[in-house]
């Protein structure tokens, strides 16, 4: 599988999906709003309000995600 990085530092405020590599080599995903990408550090805020901080070197793939559906 080939991973792509379609999101970067200029995409703050966008809803994204980010795949990261953990120290043990496993991969994990974060879904939320890109709040910062500065000096090699990426911050994503999840819908719960939790801020996830990831080293840029651990980012494997990123992509823009459409806004969630409106509540009915």
VOLUM-176101 format. One record per atom (N, C-alpha, C, CB): x, y, z; residue in one letter. Coordinates in steps of 0.2 Angstrom, whole numbers, plus 5000, padded with zeros to 4 digits. Each point is the difference from the previous one (the first is absolute). Glycine has a CB too. Layout:
N
XYZA;...
END
This chain:
72
500449945000X;499650065000X;500450065000X;499149945006X;500850114990X;500350065000X;499750065004X;500549964988X;499850075016X;499750055004X;500250074997X;500149935010X;499450124991X;500150064997X;499950065006X;499549964989X;500850095010X;500050065005X;499750054996X;501049975007X;498350044993X;499650054997X;499950065004X;499549914993X;500750095013X;499950065005X;500750025002X;498949965004X;501250114997X;500650035003X;499950065004X;500549964990X;500050075012X;500050065004X;499550054998X;501149985003X;498750034991X;499650054998X;499249985000X;500950044993X;499049905010X;499349985000X;499750005007X;500349934991X;500050125014X;499750015006X;499250015000X;501150045004X;498549935000X;499350025000X;499649944996X;500350125002X;500149844994X;499649954996X;499949945004X;500650044990X;498949925009X;499949945003X;500449954996X;498850035004X;501649935000X;500449954997X;500049935003X;500750104997X;499649854999X;500249945003X;500749994999X;498949954997X;501450035009X;500850005000X;500249935002X;500150125002X;500349854995X;500349935002X;500750015002X;499349944992X;500850045014X;500750015003X;500349935002X;499650115004X;501049894997X;500449945002X;500250015007X;500449984988X;499449965016X;500250005007X;500749985001X;498849985003X;501650035002X;500649975001X;500149934999X;500250095008X;499349874993X;500149934999X;499849974993X;499749995012X;500250064984X;499949994993X;499349994997X;501149955001X;498550055004X;499249994998X;499850074998X;499849915008X;499750094988X;499750064998X;499350025003X;500549984989X;499350085012X;499450025003X;499750064996X;500449965011X;499050054989X;499750064997X;499750055005X;499749924990X;500350145008X;499750065004X;499550034995X;501150015008X;498350014994X;499550034996X;499950075004X;499549894995X;500550165002X;499950075003X;500250064996X;500149945011X;499950114992X;500250074997X;500750015001X;498850055002X;501649964993X;500750025000X;500050075003X;500349934990X;500050085016X;500050065004X;500750034999X;499249965008X;501350004991X;500750034999X;500549954997X;499850075010X;500649964986X;500649964997X;500650044999X;499249934994X;501250085011X;500550055001X;500649965003X;499250105001X;501449924996X;500649975002X;500149935002X;500150115005X;499649854990X;500049935001X;499549975005X;501250014997X;498350025005X;499549985005X;499350014997X;500850025010X;498849934990X;499450004997X;499549995006X;500349964989X;499250095011X;499449995005X;499449994997X;500650085008X;499049874994X;499349994997X;499550005006X;500549934990X;499050115009X;499550005006X;499449954998X;500350125003X;499649835001X;499449964998X;499450035002X;500749905002X;498750074996X;499350025002X;499950015007X;499649954989X;500750005015X;500050005007X;500350065004X;500049884999X;500450164997X;500450055002X;500749985002X;499050055005X;501249894995X;500749975001X;500450034995X;499649905006X;501050134996X;500550024995X;500649945000X;499750135003X;500449854991X;500549954999X;500650034997X;499149914998X;501550085005X;500650034997X;500449944998X;500050105008X;500249924985X;500449944997X;500650044997X;499049934997X;501650035003X;500650034997X;499949994992X;500749975010X;499550084986X;499949994993X;500349944997X;500050135000X;500649855003X;500449944998X;499649945000X;501050055004X;498449955001X;499649945001X;499450004995X;500449995012X;499550064985X;499450014995X;500149954994X;499850125004X;499849844995X;500149954994X;499550024994X;500349915008X;499150124994X;499650024994X;499550055003X;500149894994X;499650155002X;499550055002X;499550014994X;500850055008X;498649964994X;499550024995X;499550055003X;500249894993X;499550155002X;499450045002X;499449965001X;500550104994X;499149915011X;499349975001X;499550055000X;500549915007X;498950074989X;499550055000X;499750015007X;499749964988X;499950095013X;499750025007X;499549945001X;500250134999X;499749865008X;499549955002X;499350024998X;500849975010X;498849984989X;499350024998X;499750045005X;499949894993X;499650155005X;499650045004X;499649965005X;500050104992X;499949925014X;499549965004X;499350004997X;500750025011X;498949934990X;499350004998X;499550025005X;500349914992X;
END
